[in-house]
C-alpha cells in the first residue's frame, strides 16, 4: 500500500526501503502467482488429473505469460482481488484446449497467500542479514566504549553509576534474541496455501494432498494438513515479531536521544540533523525516527489482530485489512534496521571521562 510519505520525494529517503518495497511490487506478485499456477499444472499432469501432454503444452504456453499490472488492477477493483482477472487472462493465453490444466482445484486465496509467504521468506532473509550486521556493529561499540562510566538513570532521573557496557547490553541482547526467534517463526509462516473453493481441497479428490505436497516441495514450503484461509495466527505472529524488532530499535533510539541532550552529552554523534531556525542544534534524527517507527508498528499490530476475525470460510474484509497493514509494517521494520545501522556508524564516543 502506498503512502504519502513513501511516495513523496520530499520524504521518501527517510521512510522508503526500496529493496523491501520491490518484494511487494506488482511484478513480484505476478511472478509468484504464475509460479504457483505452473507448479499446480505440473502436479496435475504428474498425478493424472490432466494428461501429461496437456500439462506440458500448457506449461509451454504459460512460460511467456506476462499480463499487464494495470489490467489486474482493474480486475481488483471489480472483484476485490487480482486473481480472477489473472486466471481469465491466463486461460485465454493458453487457449481453450489447454484450459483444464489451469487453476484446477485452486482459488484466489491460494495464489495470493502463497505469494505472500514467498515474499515473507525473502523478507526474513533480508531482516536476518541486517540484524546480524547491526548486532556486530553494536558489539564493536560495546568493546570500544564498554569500560567507560556513565550515569545510570531510572525514570529519566540520575540513579547510580553504571558502565557503558550496561547500557549497550540492552541494545544488543534483544537483537540477538530476535535473530534466534525468527527461525521457528519462519517454519510457522512459510506454509503453502492450497485449499480450493472452501478450504477443503475437495475438487481434486484423493489426489489433492499429493498435488499439494508436490507444490509445497517445489517452493520449499511446509504443507499443512488443512488450508489456513481463515486461520491467520502465523501472519499475526509475524507482525508481532516485526513490532518487537522496531520496539527494540526504538528503545535504543530513545536512549540515544536522551544521551545526546545538551547538558547530558553522554554520547557524541556525527552527521546529526540541523535546524532551520537554530543553527547551534544537532538533532538526533535517526534516533528519533527509530522511536517513531517503533510506535507506528505497535499501533499496526492491533489492526492485524482485527484482521484475524474472518467470517466462515473466507473473508474479504479481514483479508483486505491484512494487506493494508502488513506490507507497511515490513517496510517500516526494514527501514528501521537501515537507520539503526547508520546511527551506530554515527557514534563517535559514549560515556564520560577517559575510563
Secondary structure as the mmCIF struct_conf table of DSSP 4:
data_model
#
loop_
_struct_conf.conf_type_id
_struct_conf.id
_struct_conf.beg_label_comp_id
_struct_conf.beg_label_asym_id
_struct_conf.beg_label_seq_id
_struct_conf.end_label_comp_id
_struct_conf.end_label_asym_id
_struct_conf.end_label_seq_id
HELX_RH_AL_P HELX_RH_AL_P1 UNK A 4 UNK A 7
TURN_TY1_P TURN_TY1_P1 UNK A 9 UNK A 11
HELX_RH_AL_P HELX_RH_AL_P2 UNK A 12 UNK A 15
HELX_RH_AL_P HELX_RH_AL_P3 UNK A 18 UNK A 23
TURN_TY1_P TURN_TY1_P2 UNK A 24 UNK A 24
BEND BEND1 UNK A 25 UNK A 25
HELX_RH_AL_P HELX_RH_AL_P4 UNK A 26 UNK A 46
TURN_TY1_P TURN_TY1_P3 UNK A 47 UNK A 48
BEND BEND2 UNK A 49 UNK A 50
HELX_RH_AL_P HELX_RH_AL_P5 UNK A 52 UNK A 62
TURN_TY1_P TURN_TY1_P4 UNK A 63 UNK A 64
HELX_RH_AL_P HELX_RH_AL_P6 UNK A 69 UNK A 79
BEND BEND3 UNK A 80 UNK A 82
HELX_RH_AL_P HELX_RH_AL_P7 UNK A 83 UNK A 94
HELX_RH_3T_P HELX_RH_3T_P1 UNK A 96 UNK A 101
BEND BEND4 UNK A 102 UNK A 103
TURN_TY1_P TURN_TY1_P5 UNK A 104 UNK A 105
HELX_RH_AL_P HELX_RH_AL_P8 UNK A 108 UNK A 145
TURN_TY1_P TURN_TY1_P6 UNK A 146 UNK A 147
BEND BEND5 UNK A 148 UNK A 148
STRN STRN1 UNK A 149 UNK A 154
TURN_TY1_P TURN_TY1_P7 UNK A 155 UNK A 156
STRN STRN2 UNK A 157 UNK A 163
HELX_RH_AL_P HELX_RH_AL_P9 UNK A 164 UNK A 189
BEND BEND6 UNK A 190 UNK A 190
STRN STRN3 UNK A 191 UNK A 191
TURN_TY1_P TURN_TY1_P8 UNK A 197 UNK A 198
BEND BEND7 UNK A 199 UNK A 200
HELX_RH_3T_P HELX_RH_3T_P2 UNK A 202 UNK A 207
HELX_RH_AL_P HELX_RH_AL_P10 UNK A 208 UNK A 219
TURN_TY1_P TURN_TY1_P9 UNK A 220 UNK A 220
STRN STRN4 UNK A 222 UNK A 222
BEND BEND8 UNK A 225 UNK A 226
TURN_TY1_P TURN_TY1_P10 UNK A 229 UNK A 230
HELX_RH_AL_P HELX_RH_AL_P11 UNK A 233 UNK A 259
TURN_TY1_P TURN_TY1_P11 UNK A 260 UNK A 260
BEND BEND9 UNK A 261 UNK A 261
TURN_TY1_P TURN_TY1_P12 UNK A 262 UNK A 264
STRN STRN5 UNK A 267 UNK A 269
BEND BEND10 UNK A 270 UNK A 271
HELX_LH_PP_P HELX_LH_PP_P1 UNK A 272 UNK A 272
STRN STRN6 UNK A 273 UNK A 273
HELX_LH_PP_P HELX_LH_PP_P2 UNK A 274 UNK A 274
BEND BEND11 UNK A 276 UNK A 277
TURN_TY1_P TURN_TY1_P13 UNK A 279 UNK A 280
STRN STRN7 UNK A 283 UNK A 283
HELX_RH_AL_P HELX_RH_AL_P12 UNK A 285 UNK A 306
TURN_TY1_P TURN_TY1_P14 UNK A 307 UNK A 308
TURN_TY1_P TURN_TY1_P15 UNK A 312 UNK A 313
HELX_RH_AL_P HELX_RH_AL_P13 UNK A 316 UNK A 346
STRN STRN8 UNK A 347 UNK A 350
BEND BEND12 UNK A 351 UNK A 351
STRN STRN9 UNK A 352 UNK A 352
TURN_TY1_P TURN_TY1_P16 UNK A 353 UNK A 354
#
